[in-house]
Amino acid sequence: MEHDISRRAVLTGAGAALTTSLFTGRVKGANDRIAVGFIGIGAMGSGNLGYSMRLPEVQPVAVCDVYKPHLERGVDAAREKGFQVKAIHDFRDLLADPSIDAVCISTPDHWHAYMTVEACKAGKDVYVEKPACKFVDEGTKMVEAARKYNRVVQAGTMQRSGGYFLKAVDIVKGGSLGDVTFCHAFQSGLTDKKGFGNPPDCDPPADLDWDMWLGPAPKVPFNPNRWGVMAATFPTFRYFWDYAGGAMTDWGVHLIDPIHQCFNEQMPLAVTAMGSKFYVTDNTQTPDTMLATFYYEKFLSSYESRTCNPLPLFGLGQGAGTMIHGTEATLFVNRGSCRLIPNKKSQAPEVWERDRAMADMNVPHWRNFLECIRTRQKPISEIETCVRSSTVCVLGNLSMRFKSRIDWDESNWTCTQSEMQPHLIAVYRAPWKLEV
């Protein structure tokens, strides 16, 4: 019981937790390259490998994947940039390598927490993709591991390093919006009715270790859509509950995270959500349409996932973004612009930033991570920030799936509805155990 209380305390008192460095330990010299191992060389992993190699501070030394063609792709990509890297099948062998300073985890979501905790225990600094966690208690253990083992852990919410989003923070905190009572995060698109189709279960590819890919997730037969990394689109594993949380934890984290960044990492007091597969007929499980409402202390915020109609909202010509509505003006921000739209009779000046240089996010995000490895300061997407944004999205999915309002108790990092509390806790398939 005492251990549970101390773990919850890791994620309470956010103001104190996020203002100063909690990290100590070895410091890389200014002229030392940082040896990085990359776990998962799919879509995001290949991108992260490429972004990191644009920075002279990085020395890729190993790539790891359970799918041989991806492993070979990583080796080839590194060689093209002049690096010779080891090809590793089992991530545990990579973590055991004492020559590696940091790891990048770009696996399916259900592996993020376990690998992050194990990397911290192995003395590695970590760059881990979002969402941070699939279950609420995984997030607390990730933060606990970062603190206990004095690790720099940067999450892949790279928008925090983008110029448009930093401008949005300045505008909100500068008071130009007036009093804020409503925020809105949305994405829209038009998917095909047949979606990703209905392929039958079958044998996995000969060069894929399916059991290792599943890891702590339930043991099930291989299905091309459950894996989904060979499709000519973003991997479809994210649309199955065993591995991810659909659009809510994929897009939703990116769209809700700017609200948290602007309002000092607040958590909502309550969450309600509805959604369903109204249109798409494939064998994926997550909704094609969803609407969630989050009740924060001083404002409401909504999240809209509308994939069966592409009409942009509010005449802004954008299919995704985050809006913060105040008594003086409205702020709109996404990866292509930052716009301040004054209300009628407002004295706020209109601002519309559309500078291509401000759109750069991934390389600055990696640069921030590497600087913090040297200085031992907190990175801009320190793991606690992403755990908060990810937890909000996890709660939205739980509210929808179990048709329940969820009231959040931040002081104990749990919900007040006792019947929902078991769904906050991860249950791993043996032999995997998440232990800090």
VMD Tcl script that draws the C-alpha trace (Angstrom):
set ca {
  {0.00 0.00 0.00}
  {2.83 2.41 0.83}
  {4.42 1.63 -2.54}
  {1.15 2.44 -4.35}
  {0.87 5.79 -2.57}
  {4.46 6.76 -3.40}
  {3.88 5.86 -7.05}
  {0.76 8.01 -7.26}
  {2.68 10.85 -5.65}
  {5.05 10.84 -8.62}
  {2.28 12.32 -10.76}
  {0.80 14.80 -8.31}
  {1.91 18.32 -7.56}
  {2.63 18.95 -11.24}
  {3.89 22.49 -10.74}
  {6.70 21.37 -8.48}
  {7.48 18.32 -10.57}
  {7.91 20.16 -13.84}
  {9.84 23.27 -12.90}
  {13.33 22.03 -12.06}
  {15.63 19.24 -13.09}
  {15.31 16.00 -11.16}
  {18.10 14.35 -13.12}
  {21.70 13.67 -12.17}
  {24.26 11.22 -13.45}
  {26.87 10.98 -16.14}
  {27.24 14.02 -18.39}
  {28.48 13.68 -21.96}
  {31.24 16.08 -22.96}
  {30.58 18.73 -25.59}
  {32.68 16.85 -28.16}
  {31.41 13.37 -27.37}
  {28.89 11.82 -29.73}
  {25.88 10.23 -28.06}
  {25.57 6.55 -28.91}
  {21.93 5.74 -29.70}
  {20.15 2.45 -30.31}
  {16.86 2.43 -32.21}
  {14.13 -0.06 -31.25}
  {11.43 -0.41 -33.91}
  {12.29 0.55 -37.49}
  {8.80 0.91 -38.90}
  {7.26 4.18 -40.08}
  {8.05 6.24 -36.98}
  {11.30 4.45 -36.21}
  {12.68 5.08 -39.69}
  {11.68 8.71 -39.36}
  {13.38 9.07 -35.98}
  {16.54 7.43 -37.27}
  {16.58 9.87 -40.18}
  {15.89 12.96 -38.04}
  {18.60 12.05 -35.52}
  {21.25 11.48 -38.19}
  {20.84 15.09 -39.30}
  {22.47 16.14 -36.01}
  {26.23 15.81 -35.55}
  {25.88 14.86 -31.87}
  {24.34 11.47 -32.72}
  {26.19 8.22 -33.29}
  {23.70 5.48 -34.30}
  {25.21 2.21 -33.12}
  {22.36 -0.32 -33.28}
  {18.93 -0.94 -34.78}
  {16.44 -3.47 -33.47}
  {13.28 -4.97 -34.97}
  {11.44 -8.30 -34.93}
  {10.69 -7.99 -38.66}
  {13.81 -8.74 -40.70}
  {13.08 -6.44 -43.68}
  {12.71 -3.48 -41.30}
  {15.94 -4.43 -39.57}
  {17.73 -4.51 -42.90}
  {16.15 -1.19 -43.87}
  {17.55 0.42 -40.73}
  {21.04 -0.92 -41.40}
  {20.91 0.37 -44.98}
  {19.58 3.80 -43.96}
  {22.41 4.21 -41.45}
  {25.01 3.03 -43.98}
  {23.83 5.61 -46.50}
  {24.72 8.30 -43.94}
  {28.11 6.77 -43.18}
  {27.23 4.78 -40.04}
  {27.81 1.09 -39.42}
  {25.21 -0.22 -36.97}
  {24.56 -3.56 -35.35}
  {21.35 -5.38 -36.32}
  {19.66 -6.76 -33.20}
  {16.55 -8.94 -33.05}
  {15.83 -8.84 -29.29}
  {15.63 -5.41 -27.66}
  {16.94 -6.86 -24.40}
  {20.29 -7.46 -26.09}
  {20.37 -3.82 -27.15}
  {19.59 -2.61 -23.61}
  {22.37 -4.82 -22.23}
  {25.00 -3.09 -24.41}
  {27.00 -0.78 -22.09}
  {28.29 1.27 -25.03}
  {24.80 2.64 -25.77}
  {23.93 5.93 -24.05}
  {20.32 6.34 -25.18}
  {17.55 4.46 -26.94}
  {14.72 5.51 -29.24}
  {11.56 3.44 -28.81}
  {9.28 3.56 -31.87}
  {7.42 0.29 -31.39}
  {3.66 -0.30 -31.34}
  {2.05 1.44 -28.37}
  {1.67 -1.63 -26.16}
  {5.47 -1.90 -25.84}
  {6.20 1.76 -24.93}
  {5.92 1.49 -21.15}
  {7.76 -1.79 -20.69}
  {10.70 -0.85 -22.88}
  {10.98 2.62 -21.35}
  {11.10 1.25 -17.81}
  {13.63 -1.43 -18.76}
  {15.78 1.13 -20.58}
  {15.80 3.37 -17.50}
  {16.79 0.40 -15.35}
  {19.63 -0.30 -17.79}
  {20.95 3.24 -17.37}
  {19.86 4.53 -20.79}
  {18.27 7.86 -21.56}
  {15.10 7.44 -23.62}
  {13.22 8.97 -26.52}
  {9.84 7.20 -26.61}
  {7.04 7.71 -29.10}
  {3.55 8.77 -28.09}
  {1.19 7.80 -26.65}
  {3.33 7.22 -23.58}
  {1.12 4.46 -22.27}
  {-1.84 2.25 -23.12}
  {-2.96 1.91 -19.49}
  {-2.98 4.60 -16.83}
  {-0.79 2.72 -14.37}
  {1.87 2.19 -17.05}
  {2.31 5.95 -17.24}
  {2.96 6.31 -13.51}
  {5.59 3.59 -13.68}
  {7.32 5.30 -16.61}
  {7.61 8.51 -14.60}
  {8.67 6.59 -11.51}
  {11.42 4.85 -13.48}
  {12.71 8.11 -14.93}
  {12.92 9.62 -11.45}
  {14.31 6.53 -9.69}
  {17.08 5.89 -12.22}
  {17.85 9.57 -12.96}
  {17.12 9.31 -16.67}
  {16.30 11.91 -19.30}
  {13.10 10.68 -20.96}
  {11.79 12.67 -23.92}
  {8.39 11.75 -25.41}
  {7.65 11.96 -29.12}
  {5.17 14.84 -28.80}
  {7.46 16.77 -31.12}
  {4.99 19.59 -31.71}
  {6.22 21.08 -28.41}
  {9.46 21.92 -30.21}
  {7.71 23.45 -33.23}
  {7.68 27.19 -33.74}
  {3.91 27.45 -34.23}
  {3.20 25.68 -30.97}
  {5.76 27.68 -29.02}
  {4.14 30.82 -30.42}
  {0.75 29.54 -29.25}
  {2.09 29.10 -25.72}
  {3.40 32.67 -25.73}
  {0.03 34.02 -26.91}
  {-2.02 32.12 -24.33}
  {0.27 32.86 -21.42}
  {0.52 36.50 -22.51}
  {-3.20 36.94 -21.90}
  {-4.23 38.02 -25.41}
  {-7.18 35.64 -25.46}
  {-8.82 37.06 -22.34}
  {-10.67 34.54 -20.19}
  {-10.76 31.06 -21.73}
  {-13.83 28.89 -21.16}
  {-13.72 26.52 -24.15}
  {-11.11 24.62 -26.20}
  {-11.62 22.41 -29.23}
  {-9.35 19.77 -30.78}
  {-10.38 18.10 -34.02}
  {-9.40 16.11 -37.06}
  {-11.45 15.33 -40.15}
  {-11.03 13.17 -43.22}
  {-12.84 10.81 -45.58}
  {-12.01 7.15 -45.30}
  {-13.16 4.40 -47.66}
  {-16.18 2.38 -46.51}
  {-14.28 -0.90 -46.82}
  {-11.49 0.61 -44.72}
  {-8.56 -1.78 -44.51}
  {-10.67 -4.77 -45.56}
  {-11.31 -8.02 -43.73}
  {-8.31 -10.28 -44.26}
  {-8.57 -13.69 -42.56}
  {-6.18 -14.88 -39.88}
  {-3.19 -16.65 -41.42}
  {0.41 -17.59 -40.77}
  {2.72 -14.66 -40.09}
  {5.47 -13.83 -42.59}
  {8.45 -16.13 -42.19}
  {10.72 -13.19 -41.34}
  {8.45 -11.81 -38.56}
  {8.67 -12.96 -34.94}
  {4.93 -12.64 -34.21}
  {5.13 -13.86 -30.62}
  {7.78 -11.24 -29.79}
  {5.81 -8.56 -31.63}
  {2.82 -9.36 -29.39}
  {4.98 -9.37 -26.26}
  {2.80 -8.44 -23.26}
  {-0.38 -8.28 -25.39}
  {-2.76 -11.27 -25.53}
  {-1.73 -14.26 -27.61}
  {-3.86 -14.25 -30.79}
  {-3.48 -15.63 -34.31}
  {-1.68 -13.43 -36.81}
  {-3.90 -11.13 -38.84}
  {-2.51 -8.74 -41.48}
  {-4.53 -5.82 -40.08}
  {-3.55 -6.49 -36.47}
  {0.06 -6.17 -37.57}
  {-0.57 -3.75 -40.41}
  {2.98 -2.57 -41.01}
  {3.09 -3.61 -44.66}
  {0.02 -1.61 -45.72}
  {0.49 1.43 -47.95}
  {-0.67 3.63 -45.11}
  {0.21 4.26 -41.50}
  {0.34 0.94 -39.56}
  {-3.09 -0.44 -38.75}
  {-2.21 -2.03 -35.39}
  {-3.27 1.31 -33.87}
  {-6.92 0.44 -34.60}
  {-7.00 -2.62 -32.31}
  {-7.55 -2.30 -28.56}
  {-4.88 -4.87 -27.69}
  {-2.11 -2.61 -29.00}
  {-3.32 0.98 -29.09}
  {-6.31 3.31 -28.79}
  {-7.33 4.33 -32.30}
  {-7.49 7.96 -33.38}
  {-7.97 9.06 -29.77}
  {-4.44 8.07 -28.71}
  {-2.90 8.55 -32.15}
  {-4.10 12.00 -33.25}
  {-5.78 12.92 -29.99}
  {-2.56 13.08 -27.99}
  {-1.06 15.51 -30.52}
  {-4.20 17.68 -30.60}
  {-4.86 17.77 -26.85}
  {-1.22 18.12 -25.80}
  {-1.00 21.80 -26.93}
  {-3.84 22.63 -24.51}
  {-1.87 21.06 -21.68}
  {1.28 22.89 -22.78}
  {-0.56 26.22 -22.77}
  {-2.29 25.67 -19.42}
  {0.56 24.29 -17.30}
  {-0.16 20.58 -17.70}
  {-3.59 20.60 -16.07}
  {-5.63 17.42 -15.96}
  {-9.41 17.43 -16.45}
  {-11.74 16.87 -13.53}
  {-14.13 14.71 -15.58}
  {-14.34 13.00 -18.97}
  {-17.28 11.83 -21.08}
  {-17.13 10.38 -24.59}
  {-19.18 8.60 -27.24}
  {-18.19 7.00 -30.52}
  {-18.74 4.08 -32.85}
  {-17.99 2.49 -36.22}
  {-20.94 3.98 -38.06}
  {-19.60 3.58 -41.59}
  {-16.39 1.57 -42.01}
  {-16.86 -2.19 -42.42}
  {-13.32 -3.55 -41.95}
  {-12.14 -5.76 -39.08}
  {-10.54 -2.98 -37.05}
  {-12.06 -2.25 -33.63}
  {-11.74 1.46 -32.85}
  {-14.41 4.01 -33.89}
  {-14.55 5.90 -37.16}
  {-16.40 8.73 -35.40}
  {-15.90 9.99 -31.85}
  {-16.67 13.00 -29.69}
  {-15.19 13.52 -26.21}
  {-15.67 16.29 -23.64}
  {-13.16 17.15 -20.93}
  {-14.13 19.28 -17.93}
  {-11.11 21.23 -16.70}
  {-11.15 23.51 -13.67}
  {-11.81 26.69 -15.65}
  {-12.90 25.53 -19.11}
  {-14.46 22.78 -21.17}
  {-12.54 21.13 -23.99}
  {-13.82 18.85 -26.74}
  {-12.09 16.38 -29.04}
  {-13.71 15.48 -32.36}
  {-12.56 12.60 -34.57}
  {-14.53 12.71 -37.80}
  {-13.11 10.40 -40.45}
  {-16.18 10.00 -42.64}
  {-16.46 13.63 -43.73}
  {-13.49 15.86 -44.66}
  {-15.06 19.33 -44.30}
  {-12.61 21.57 -42.37}
  {-13.98 23.42 -39.38}
  {-14.60 27.14 -38.98}
  {-13.51 28.04 -42.50}
  {-9.86 27.65 -41.58}
  {-9.10 25.28 -44.44}
  {-7.45 22.79 -42.11}
  {-8.33 19.15 -41.47}
  {-6.85 19.05 -37.97}
  {-5.93 21.48 -35.26}
  {-6.38 22.86 -31.78}
  {-8.48 25.92 -30.91}
  {-8.55 27.91 -27.67}
  {-11.51 30.28 -27.36}
  {-11.29 33.34 -25.11}
  {-13.36 36.42 -24.39}
  {-10.96 38.57 -26.45}
  {-9.83 36.23 -29.23}
  {-9.52 32.68 -30.53}
  {-6.23 30.89 -31.11}
  {-5.90 28.24 -33.82}
  {-2.72 26.19 -34.09}
  {-1.61 23.16 -36.04}
  {1.48 21.99 -37.88}
  {0.96 24.50 -40.69}
  {0.11 27.75 -38.95}
  {-0.64 29.66 -35.77}
  {-3.46 32.21 -35.96}
  {-4.90 34.63 -33.43}
  {-8.39 35.75 -34.46}
  {-9.72 38.70 -32.41}
  {-13.38 38.85 -31.43}
  {-15.45 41.78 -32.60}
  {-14.69 44.95 -30.59}
  {-11.58 43.28 -29.19}
  {-8.35 45.23 -28.87}
  {-6.26 42.12 -29.52}
  {-4.17 42.39 -32.73}
  {-4.60 39.69 -35.36}
  {-1.63 37.35 -35.69}
  {-1.17 34.81 -38.48}
  {2.12 32.96 -38.53}
  {2.81 30.92 -41.67}
  {6.58 30.76 -41.80}
  {7.93 27.48 -43.14}
  {10.83 27.60 -40.67}
  {8.34 27.49 -37.80}
  {6.95 24.21 -39.10}
  {10.15 22.30 -38.27}
  {9.48 20.06 -35.27}
  {11.26 16.72 -35.36}
  {14.87 17.82 -35.72}
  {14.53 20.54 -33.04}
  {12.87 17.95 -30.80}
  {15.80 15.60 -31.20}
  {18.23 18.48 -30.66}
  {16.47 19.30 -27.38}
  {16.72 15.65 -26.27}
  {20.44 15.51 -27.02}
  {21.13 18.81 -25.24}
  {19.34 17.49 -22.16}
  {21.38 14.28 -22.20}
  {24.45 16.51 -21.86}
  {23.04 18.98 -19.33}
  {20.73 16.59 -17.41}
  {17.94 19.13 -17.60}
  {14.31 18.28 -18.33}
  {13.48 18.02 -22.05}
  {10.58 19.98 -23.50}
  {8.42 16.82 -23.72}
  {9.57 15.33 -20.42}
  {7.81 12.02 -19.90}
  {5.39 13.33 -17.27}
  {3.89 15.78 -19.77}
  {3.16 13.01 -22.26}
  {1.84 10.70 -19.55}
  {-0.68 13.41 -18.67}
  {-1.80 13.97 -22.27}
  {-1.87 10.23 -22.94}
  {-3.85 9.51 -19.77}
  {-6.52 12.01 -20.79}
  {-6.92 10.15 -24.09}
  {-6.96 6.75 -22.39}
  {-9.75 8.01 -20.12}
  {-11.68 9.25 -23.16}
  {-11.55 5.79 -24.70}
  {-12.62 4.15 -21.44}
  {-15.56 6.51 -21.08}
  {-16.69 5.66 -24.61}
  {-16.16 1.91 -24.36}
  {-17.86 1.50 -20.96}
  {-20.51 4.18 -21.45}
  {-19.48 5.93 -18.25}
  {-18.63 9.41 -17.07}
  {-15.19 9.32 -15.47}
  {-14.37 11.68 -12.62}
  {-10.64 12.10 -12.13}
  {-8.92 12.22 -8.74}
  {-5.49 13.68 -9.46}
  {-4.33 13.51 -5.86}
  {-4.48 9.71 -6.05}
  {-4.05 9.47 -9.84}
  {-7.18 7.39 -10.34}
  {-10.87 7.75 -11.15}
  {-13.53 7.95 -8.45}
  {-15.74 5.29 -10.08}
  {-14.60 2.07 -8.41}
  {-15.98 -0.07 -11.22}
  {-13.65 1.69 -13.70}
  {-10.48 1.43 -11.62}
  {-9.53 -2.11 -12.76}
  {-9.45 -0.84 -16.36}
  {-6.67 1.60 -15.47}
  {-4.30 -1.27 -14.67}
  {-2.32 -3.18 -17.29}
  {-2.46 -6.97 -17.32}
  {0.56 -8.38 -19.16}
  {0.86 -11.78 -20.77}
  {3.44 -13.98 -19.07}
  {6.38 -13.84 -18.77}
  {6.36 -10.03 -19.17}
  {6.11 -7.96 -15.96}
  {6.25 -4.19 -15.64}
  {8.40 -3.65 -12.57}
  {10.23 -0.45 -11.67}
}
mol new
graphics top color blue
foreach p $ca { graphics top sphere $p radius 0.5 }
foreach p [lrange $ca 0 end-1] q [lrange $ca 1 end] { graphics top cylinder $p $q radius 0.2 }
display resetview
